[in-house]
Amino acid sequence: MTIQPESPAPLLRPNDTAVLFDGTCKLCNGWARFIIHYDHAHRIQLAAVQSPEGQALLKWAGLPQEKFNTIVLISNDRVSVRSEAMFEILARLSAPWRWLTVARVVPTALRDWMYDKIAINRYRLFGKYDSTRLPVADHEGRFLKTRR
């Protein structure tokens, strides 16, 4: 699913891409580490949903700020969630990861149903940290900061 709010996204410049993830979720942190490792062009910035930056972007997008069960990609003032966000992330990575976007042929309803099953059970299946943890970044600009 993609949403386009009426105002520009706070904290982001035109053409910036940000991914919001659950900083207490071990699976979500693994996905953030994957992005850091394979986004060689450094196109994607990250923010935990629990951070002030994550909370500001969730509020702007009209998404829940407490109970959070999805990954979010924001780019050019458009918001993608669930399986569409995953495909948008993969599309920004180099081959062979970009090639996985061919799975978009699977109907969105089925993709999101599978995504939701994993998201709802992520703590039970993969574990949870006691507090927000951020993966180690490969350079300073990887995580959004309230600076603009």
C-alpha positions in Angstrom: 0.0 0.0 0.0 1.2 3.5 -0.8 0.0 6.7 0.8 0.7 10.3 -0.3 0.1 12.9 2.4 -0.7 16.4 1.4 2.4 18.2 3.0 6.1 17.5 2.5 7.7 15.0 4.8 9.6 16.5 7.7 13.3 15.8 8.1 13.7 14.7 4.4 15.0 16.6 1.5 13.5 16.0 -2.0 14.7 12.6 -3.3 15.7 11.4 0.2 14.5 7.9 1.1 14.0 6.8 4.7 13.0 3.4 6.1 11.3 3.3 9.5 11.7 0.0 11.5 10.9 -1.3 15.0 14.1 -0.8 17.0 13.1 -3.4 19.6 12.4 -6.2 17.0 15.3 -8.5 16.3 14.0 -9.3 12.8 13.5 -5.6 12.0 17.1 -4.9 13.2 18.3 -7.7 11.0 16.5 -6.1 8.0 18.1 -2.7 8.9 21.6 -4.4 9.0 20.8 -5.9 5.6 20.0 -2.5 4.2 23.2 -1.0 5.6 25.2 -3.9 4.2 23.7 -4.0 0.7 22.8 -0.4 0.0 26.3 0.4 -1.4 25.1 3.7 -2.9 23.9 4.9 0.5 20.5 5.8 -0.9 18.5 4.8 2.2 18.5 6.5 5.6 17.1 4.6 8.6 15.1 5.6 11.7 13.7 3.5 14.5 9.9 4.1 14.9 10.7 4.8 18.6 13.1 7.6 17.8 11.9 11.3 17.7 12.6 11.2 13.9 10.6 8.0 13.5 7.7 9.4 15.5 7.6 12.7 13.6 7.5 10.8 10.2 4.8 8.4 11.5 2.7 11.3 12.7 3.2 13.1 9.3 2.1 9.9 7.4 -1.0 9.4 9.7 0.3 6.0 10.8 0.0 4.6 14.4 2.8 5.8 16.7 2.4 3.2 19.4 1.3 -0.2 18.1 3.5 -0.6 15.1 3.4 -3.8 12.9 5.0 -2.7 9.6 8.1 -1.4 7.9 7.7 2.0 6.3 9.5 3.5 3.3 9.2 7.2 2.6 10.5 8.7 -0.6 9.4 11.8 -2.5 6.6 12.4 0.0 5.1 9.0 -0.7 4.7 6.4 2.0 4.9 2.7 1.3 4.1 0.1 3.9 4.0 -3.7 4.3 5.1 -5.7 1.2 5.2 -2.7 -1.0 7.8 -1.1 1.3 9.9 -4.2 1.1 9.8 -4.2 -2.7 10.6 -0.5 -2.8 13.7 -1.2 -0.6 14.8 -4.1 -2.8 14.4 -1.9 -5.9 16.9 0.5 -4.5 19.6 -2.2 -3.9 22.0 -3.5 -6.4 21.6 -6.9 -8.1 20.9 -9.6 -7.2 18.6 -8.2 -4.5 16.8 -5.9 -7.0 15.8 -8.9 -9.0 13.5 -10.1 -6.2 11.1 -7.4 -7.2 9.8 -9.8 -9.8 7.7 -11.3 -6.9 5.5 -8.2 -7.3 3.4 -10.4 -9.6 2.0 -12.0 -6.5 -1.3 -10.2 -5.8 -0.9 -7.5 -3.1 -3.6 -9.0 -0.9 -1.7 -12.3 -0.7 1.7 -10.6 -0.2 0.3 -8.4 2.6 -1.5 -11.3 4.3 1.9 -13.2 4.4 3.6 -10.0 5.6 1.0 -9.5 8.4 1.4 -13.0 9.6 5.1 -12.6 10.1 4.8 -9.0 11.5 2.2 -9.9 14.1 4.3 -12.9 15.3 7.8 -11.3 14.9 8.6 -11.1 18.6 7.6 -14.7 19.3 9.4 -16.0 16.2 12.6 -13.9 16.2 12.8 -12.2 19.7 12.7 -8.7 21.1 15.2 -6.4 22.7 14.4 -4.8 26.1 15.0 -1.4 24.6 15.5 0.2 21.2 18.7 -0.9 19.5 20.2 0.4 16.4 22.5 -1.6 14.2 26.0 -0.3 13.6 26.1 2.0 10.6 28.8 2.0 8.0 28.9 5.8 7.9 27.4 8.7 9.9 24.6 9.6 7.4 22.8 6.2 7.7 20.4 7.3 10.5 18.0 10.3 10.3 18.7 13.0 12.7 16.7 16.1 13.5 19.0 18.5 11.7 17.2 20.0 8.8 
